Amino acid sequence: MGGELRRGRAFSAPSGSRAPNIDGEFFPLSLNTALATGQFHQVPVIQGSNHDEWRLFTALDFDLTPAGPIADNEAAYEAALATLVGPAAPLVAAQYPLASFPSADIAFATAGTDLIFACPALGADLSMSQFVPLSTYEFNDENAPQDFLHPVSFPYAAAHASELQYLFALPVTVPRPPLNARQRQLSRSMQHYWTNFAKFGNPNGPGVPVWQEFNPQVGNFQSLIPSSPMQETDFAASHHCAFWAALLSAQ
């Protein structure tokens, strides 16, 4: 992923974007165009993202390299942001002020999550919801165990891929605690949701909290949080999606 979709218009992130080669045969349309125009296989969809996606990549790109964590000063923070947004780094730093975060790593990871994952997911939701029943989620366990990487200077929280251990029996590659009782309850709910969806095209069923279909006027997501999922309606605001749309459309 690498940009925001809003009702069919695509905004590409300035760095690191990858997309299929549109050859007119195997890939006749871009993803953005297909979703915005309904030219895709129209079946019920579950789509979501994790609250702290970019923390995994922040660890890989900084903490787990010889350079180490991003220094907690404005110059280092803006230099890191420039790897994501180029010359727009000062504008992003103003929207995500370093003083509002525990560290430059977390500030950077928050901006990266919103730019690369959260707001593109919302844009795709707004497009798809015109054509198919859509169940949207955000994985929100801030204490999710980290299965893949060693500890770093900040909590991984709900980082990229941290939801997979709640759905599948994954091999553990680094030492970490098992899911606690509240997390196991969330895991059971998630497994029921995904199984119900595979069977019936709807995640709802006996024994799990109701998951409302996505309504673009409300912007509702199912917050996958221990121990019991619940609806949230502040996804767009909490991830600064209006800011990103305005910034990227101006480029």
Secondary structure, DSSP 8 states (H G I E B T S, - for coil): --EEEETTEEEE-SSS-------SSSS-S-HHHHHHHT-S----EEEEEETTTTHHHHIIIIITSTT-S--SSHHHHHHHHHHHHGGGHHHHHHHS-GGGSS-HHHHHHHHHIIIIIIHHHHHHHHHHTTTS-EEEEEE--TT---SSS---SS---S-TTTTHHHHS-----S------HHHHHHHHHHHHHHHHHHHHS----TTS-------TTTT-EEEE-SSS-EEE--HHHHTTHHHHHHHHHT-
